[in-house]
Amino acid sequence: MNQTDPNATSQNILVLGAGELGLPVLRNLARRAKDVDGAKINVLLRASAVESNAPGKRHDIGEIRDLGIEIVVGDLVKRSIDELAVIFARYDTVIGCAGYAAGIDTPMKLARAALQARIPRYFPWQFGVDFDVIGRGSPQDIFDAQLDVRELLRSQHQTEWVIISTGMFMSYLFEPDFSVVDLQNDAVHALGSLDTAVTLTTPDDIGALTAAIVFAKPRIRNEIVYLAGDTVTYGEVADKLQAALGRPFSRSEWSVQYLLDELARDPHDMMRKYRAAFAQGRGVAWDKSGTFNQHRAIPVTDVASWINANLTSGRSE
């Protein structure tokens, strides 16, 4: 990739991980790469994932190979920064899709490896909220680690970076363990207040939009790009559930103080950290009108459509 040419785009791309987000990103990159001369998609996976006999893993590996994506074997956790830099240096673009499962220190480790490799373009794992607006000291300490990555990338001018802010994965809002939507008891527990808003996007939409961003001309660089499948208040979520499922949903508010007190009782609980952070309502929602998908008129899934696709016809039972 010729960085001096604003219309030059990524060609030799390495995606880190093939999980809930990585697979949609890979599918969409492979589809778009067919129309880009010389474009090649690669994915870094652990040997245990590639060699797994689990049916789900075997299916995913088969799909990746059918897409013409080359599998590179490597371990983001076990390999050193130096070792990762050697791998990254083979590519002009690295896209982080490994998530937080790799550990709180991994985002910075990967960013350092990307800069050490002197790759032209880096998309860090920042698919989530607006960490700049949230600021330091959030109840979710992972957010501070993500701010450290942003500061590192902004402090240099050799490797271009693109950060994609997506809000919360839409399905996460409905996870039983998250406790915001209680389908068993037809209840919505609002984080902060019923008027607190949250931006939500599905991983499939993020995959399609990420591929569009990667290959956009002129090239997007050193920029935060905002996506949104929908931006809704918790009260509106209850309204949409009620309308789609045809039964009333009770509404209650979990105040910031209540959630902070809950977190203090178990300070290492990840769900409690997330609930307290989202309840503050800062940096977790933005107007859909200013998003990449809205500007490009790219269709996305909104909350009502997600509910109809996933929770109706008895599937919520």
N, C-alpha and C positions, 0 to 999 in steps of 0.2 A: 504494500500500500504506500503510495506516494503522498506523504503528509503535506507537501507543498501544494498539491492539487486539491482544492476544496470539494471537487466532485469525485475524487477517488474514495472508494469505500472498502470495507473489510473484505478480504478474500480468503485468507487462511485462518480459519476461526477455530478456537478451542473452547468448548463449553465444559465447565467444571460441575459434574454431577448430572444425574438423569432421574431425579425424583419427581415430586409433585409439580415442580416448576420446570425442572430441567428437560423433561420429556416434551412438554408443549413447546418450549423454546427450540429444541432440536427439530421437532416436526416442521415447524414453521420456517426455521432457517434453511432446512433441506429443501423445502418447497420453493422458497424464494431464490435459493442459490442456483437453481436450474436456469434462471434467466440472467445470471451474472457470470460473465466469462472468467474462467479460472477459479471461481469460488469453490472452496472445499470446507466441509464441516467435520470436525473431530470432537470426540468427547473423552474426558479423563474419568476413568472409573477404577475402583479398587479391584484387585484380582479376585477377591472373594465374591464380588458382585458378578463379574464376568463368568466365573466358573460355577456359580450357584446352580443347584438342581431344583430350587424352589420354582414352582410353576409360574408365579408372577414375574420373577426375575428372568426366567428363560423367555417368557413372552416379550418382556421389554428389550432384552438383548437381541432377540430375533427381529423385532421391529426396527431397532437402531441399525442393524446390519442391512435390512431390506431397504432402508432409506438411503443407503450408500454412505453412511457416516462411519468414519474410521474410529475404532476404539483404541485409546491410549491407556495403558495400565499404569496407575500411580495412586499413591495414598496421600491425600492432603494433610492428614494429621501426622503420619509417621515420617514423611519426608521433610528434610530441612529446607530452609529458605533457599540455600544454595542449590540444592537438588531440584527444587521446584522451578527455580529461575532457569536452569538448563533446559527443562521441559518447555517452559513458556516461551523461551527465546526462538523456538521453531515456528512461532505463529505471529501474525500481525495483530491479532485481536484475541483477547481472553475474556470470557463472560462467566462470572461467578454465579452458579446456581446450586451451590452445595447447602445453603441454608445455615441455620444455627446449630444443627445437630453435630456439626464438626467441632463445636466448642467456641467459647466467647473470644478466644485469642486468635482463632483461625482467620477472620476477615483481615486483620492487620498483617498476619503472616503472609497471606496471599497477595496483599497490596505491595508489601515489601519485595516479594519475589517478582511481581510484575514490573516494578520499577527497576529492580536489579537486572532483569532480563532485557530492559530497554525496549519493551514491546511498544509499537506505535499507539495502541488503543486498548483501554481496559474498562470493562463494565463490572464494577464490584458488586457483591451481594448487598444491595441496598433496596431491594424490592419490598417496600413497606412504607412507613410513615415518613414525615418530614422532620428528620432529626435536628436540623438547624432551628426550626421553629420551636420544637420541644425544648431544646437546650440541655445543658448538663444538669445532672442531679435528679433525673427522672426516676420514678419508682422502678423502672425496668433498666437495670444497669447495662444491659447489652447495648442500649441506645448510646451510651457514652462511648463505648468501644467503636460504634459506627461513626461517631463524630470524629474520633481519632483518625479513622481511615480517611474521612473527608479532608481533614486538615493536612494529612500527609500528601494526598493527591493534589490539593490546591497549592502546596508549597513548591511544586516542581513544574517544569514546562516542557519536559521531554516526552512524556507519555500522555496522550490525550485520554480523558476519562469522560464517561457518560454515566450518570446516576439516574435510575428509573424509579420514581416514587409511585406506588400503586395503591397505597392504603392497605387495609387488611384483606387477606384472601377471603373472598365472599363466603366460602363454605365454613370458614373458621368461626364466623359469627353464630352459626347454627350448631356448632359442636357441643354435645352435651356437657363435656368437661369445662367448657368456657362459661356455661351457666347463664348466659344472657337470654337465650331462647330456650325455654323449658317446654318442649312439645308434649311431654307426658302430662303436665299439669296446666297446659294452655296458658302460659305466663311469659311475660317479657320483663326481665330485670334490667332497667336502664342504667348504664354506667354514667354516673354523675347526675344526669337528669334526663327526663323524657325528651328535652329539647337539645341535648348534646348530639352532635352529628358525627358520623363516621363515613369515610370513603371506602368502598368495597370494589374489588375487581377479581374476576375468576382467573385461575392459572392459565386456562386455555386462551382467554383474551390477552393476558400478559404475554404469553408466548407469541401470539400473532402480532401484537404491537411491538414487542421487542425486536422481532425480525424486521418489521417495517422501519424501526429506528436505526437498526444496524446498517441497512442498505439505503437509507434516505439520502437524497441529494438535494442541495449541498450537504456534505457530511455534518452530522451533529457532533459537536465536540465541546468538552469542558463545560457541560451544561447539565442541569437537573431537568429531566423531562417528566411531566406529571401525566398520569393516566387515571381514569375513573370509570368503572362500570356503572357505579351509582354513588351518590352521596345522599345519605338519609339520616334522619334523627331516629332515636330508638322508639319514639312514639310512632313514627311513620312505619317502622318495621312491624310493630304490633298491628297497625291498621292494615298493612299489606297481608300479614298472616291471616287476619280475621277475614278479609275479603276473599282470599284464595281458598282457605280451608273451610269457610262457612260456619265458623263457630267463634264465640267471643274469647278474647285473650285478656287476662288481667294484666295490669301494668303496675310496677313498683319502681322506685328509684333507690339505687345504691349510691349514696353520696360519696364524694371524694374522701371525706374523713372516715366514713365507715369502711371503705375499701383499704385505706391506709392502715387502719386499726387491724383489719383482717390480715394484711400483709405482715404487720409487726408480730402477729402471733405465729407466723410461719414465713420468715423472711427469705427463704430459698425457694418458695413455691412459684414456678414460672407463671402459672395462670393468674395467681394473685398479683404478680408484678404487672402483667399485661392489663388486667382489669383496672388497676389503680392508675396506670399510665393513660389508658384510653379515656377514663372517667374525667381526666383534667381537660379533655376536649381541645388541646393545643397541638397543632401539627398533625392531627389525625384525620382531618377532613378539609377538602377544598372544592371549589365550585367546578362542576363538570365542564362548564363553558370555556374554561381556560386550558383544557387538557389536549394532549397530542391527538387522541382519538376523535375529539370533537372538531379540532381544526382540520383534520384530514378526512372527516366524515366516515370514519371506520366504525361499523356497527359493533356494539358490545352488549353483554348480558346485564340487565338491571336486576334489582332485587325481586321485583314481582315475577319476572321471567324465571329466575332461579328457583323461587318457591314453587311455581307451577311445574317446573321440570323435575324437581327433586322431592317435593313434599306432598303433592296431591296424589289422588288415586290410591289412597291407603298406604303410600310409602312412608308416611310419617309415623305409622304405628310401630 
